[in-house]
Amino acid sequence: MSESIQVPCPFCWQANDIWFDPEEVGNVIVQDCSTCCQPIDVKLSIDHLDQLVAVADHPDD
């Protein structure tokens, strides 16, 4: 079952819905921004309170 989380684009700061499978937590998902089309690296993890955390970053060159 897919879930979504909203993250800001690190290029244009517009919100993006990132869809993922729960098995992808701990991995990096690469998705293009829906506004500026730049690639976004999204790292999904679980914090110490068992909350999902998504960190968006520029892809490595």
Secondary structure, DSSP 8 states (H G I E B T S, - for coil): --EEEEEE-TTT--EEEEEE-GGGTTSEEEEE-TTT--EEEEEEEE-TTS-EEEEEE----
